[in-house]
Amino acid sequence: MKKIAFIALISCLSVQAEETTSSNGIEFYAGASAVGSWTSSDFKMDYEVNEGNFPNAQPWAKHKENSIGRVGAGFAAGIKKKFGNTWFVGGELGYTLSRAKHHHNFTAAEDMESDLPGNESVLVSHADIRHGDEWALSLKFGKDWNSYDVYGILGVTTKNIEIGYSIDADGYWVDHGDGFDVSKKKRAWGAVFGLGGSKKINNRISCSLEYRYKVYNSAKKSIDCRALAEDAFKAQHDNSDRNFKVKSDKHELSLGITFNI
């Protein structure tokens, strides 16, 4: 709670410096905001089974989905060009500090090809998915009504997704101390759609409220577990790779006090 309160306080105290509009109608701005977000993380792990060694086994495809709520901070800088007396268009570069992560545990029945009765519920492996901070480049277009602005947002965004997979060294299925942990990063790209509005407090300071929806392409990684698994497991198992796929989207609501430059 202290961290959330601190981020909110910093965001409320942040301002954007704004000069009066130049004769060509161009304005520059930079500022910060508090960001509440809800990330949907759709995770899938699959691999093939060597049927020659495990005739009773079947290929696995494990699907897990988590929704993660976070409070973070956003920082942005941009340019705004007015047309006529009311319409405007602009570009903005933004950075969102709002990391989301979740953890999955897999039992022997879920993540081992060998079928040994009575041990299906034993935990053997783990997956960790981490969504990193985001950069976004957006186009804003809208209309002024006296001291109010209303606008649409359209842009592109990117973040790193880190996929970790581990075999517990203390698990029943492995030799003690012979577990392993591997981690792979994948950069994901997506699109941004949103709506926003702002109100001028004076000629230099504005208050804004924005909603953004971010949808990302799938982050795919294959982790080579053959050599690691051969050393870790004491029971017979299949030495296939683990294939991971993470698909995510995100809802954001940001509130900031902004000063124009």
N, C-alpha and C positions, 0 to 999 in steps of 0.2 A: 504494500500500500504506500510506503514511503517513496518508493521508486516512481509509482504512478503519479503521486502528488507532485513530486519534483519535476517530472516531465511536463505535466499540465501547467505548473507555475512558470517554467521556462517558456513554454509556448505562449502563454497569456502575456508575458512581459516582452515577447519578441515583437519587433515592429519593422515595417518596411519603409525605407526612406524614399520619398517621392518628390520630385521637382514638379513645378507647374508645367502643364502641357506646353511643349514647344510649338512654334508656328507651323510645323509640318505635322502636328498631331501625334508625335511619337513619345512614349513614356517608357522608362525602365523601372524595374522593381526587383526586390529581393526580400525574403522573409522566412518565417517559420510558423509551424502550427502543431497542435496536438492531433494525433491520428488514432482513431479506434478502428480495428480491422477484424475481419472474420475470414480465415483461410480454410478452404476445403482441400485436403490432401488425399488423393486417390492413389493408393499404392498397390502394386501387384508384383509378386515374385513367382517365377516359374523355372522349370528345368526339365530335361529329358532323363528318362531312366534307362539304364543299360539292361534290357530284358534278358540278355544272356546270363547275366549274373544274378538278376532278381526277377525271375519269371512271374512272380505273384504281385509285383509292384506296378504302379500306374504313374504316368506323368502327373506332376503336381502343378497347380496354378492357384496360388493363395492370394486372396484379395482382401485388403484392409483399407478402410476409409476413416479419416479423422477430421473433425472440424475444430479449429484452434482459434480462440479469441485472444487478441493482444491489444495493448495500448502502447503507442510509440510516438515518435516525433518525425515531422516532415520539414524539409528545407527546400526552397525553390528560388530561382532567379529567372527573369524573363523580360520580354519586350512587348509593348502594346501599341497598336496603330489605329487611330480613329479615322473613320470615313464619314463625312458629313458631320452632323451634330450629335448623332446617337449611336451609330453602329461602330463596332471595333473588331479587330482580329489580332491575335498575338501568338507568340511562341514561348514555351516555358521548359526549363530543365529542372527536374525535381529529384530529390533523394529521400527515401523513406527508411527510417531506422525502426524496423518492426519485424523481429526474427520469430519464426514459428518453428516448432519441432515436436515430434512425437516418437514414441517407442513401441515396438511390437515384439512380443514373445512368441516363439514357435515351439510347440511340443514335438515329441518324437513322432506322433501320428501325422503331424503337419509337415515336418521338414526332414524326415529320414525315409529312405527307400526300403530299408530292411523292416520286415514286419515281425517284431518279437512281442507276443502277447503279454499283457500285463504291464507294459511300460509305455503305453501310448501317450499318457498324460505327463510324462517327464519332460521338463523344459530342457531344450538342447541349444537353441540358437536365438539370436536377437537381431532385429533390424532397427536402425535409427535413421529417420528422415529429418533433415534440417533445411529450412527455407531461409535464405540469406536476405540481407538488405537489398533494396531495389533502386534502380535508376529508371527514370521515365523522361521521355521527350514528347511534349504534348502541344497540340494546337488548340487555342481557345478562340471562340467566336461568339459574339453576343451583342447586347444592346444596353445602352444607358437610359435610366429613367431618373432624371434629377440626381439624387445622391445614391441611387441604387444601380447595380450592374447585375444582369442575368446572362449566363453564358453556357455553352456546351463545351465539352472536352473530348478530344479524340487524339490518341497518340500510341506510342510503342513503349514497352517496358522490358526490363531484363533483370535477372537475379541468378545466383548460384543455388543449385540444389545439391546437397551432400547426402550420399547414400552410404550408410555403414552397415556391415554385416559381420556378426561375430558368433563364434562357438564358445560357450561358457567353459572355462578351464576347470571349474569345480563340478561340472555336470557328470551324471552317471555314465554317459556314453563316451566320455573321453578319458584318456590317460591324464592323471593329475598334472596340471601345469602346462599341458600341451594344447590348450585352446588357441584360437587366433581371432584377430580383429582386423578387418580391411575396410578402407573408406575410399570412395570415389566421388569427385565433384563433376557436375554437369551444368553448363550454363543454359538456362531456359529463356526463351523470348516469348513475348505476348503482346496483346493489344489492350488499350485503355479506352474505356467509354465512361463519360460522366456528365454531371450537371453541377453548376455552382452559382453562387450569388455573393455579392459583397455590398456593404454599406459604408459610405464615407462618413467618418467621424469629424474630420476637418479636411483641409486641403492636402494634408500629408499622410494622414492615418486612416486606414480602412479596416473593417472587420469582415471576415469571409467565412462562408460555410460551403463545403464541397462534398459531393458523393462521387466515388470512382468504383467502377467494376473492372477488374483485371483478369484476363483469361490467358493462360500460358500453354505453350505446346508441351508435349510429353518429354520428360527427361528420361532417357534410356541408358542403362549401363549394364555391362556383363562383367561379373567378378569371377576371376579364375580361382576356384577353390580346390582344384585337384591336388596339387602338392601339399597345400595346407591341411586339407582334410585327411590325406593319407597319414600325416604325422599326428593328427589330433585324435581321430576316432580309434577306439580299441576294438569295436565291433565292425563287422563287414558292412560296407555301405557303397553306394555308387559315387564315383568321383566326378560328377558333372559340374559345369559352371552354374552359377545362379544368375538369372537374368531379371533385372529390375526395371520397372516402368512407373514413373510418378507423374500424375496429371493433376494440376491444381488451378483453382481460381480463387479470387479474393474480392471481398467487399470492403471498402474503406469509407469512413466518414471523418472529415477533418474540420477543425475549428481553429481559426487563428486571428490574431490581431496583426494587421499588415500595414507597413509604411511604404509608400511609393518613392522611388528615387527621382 
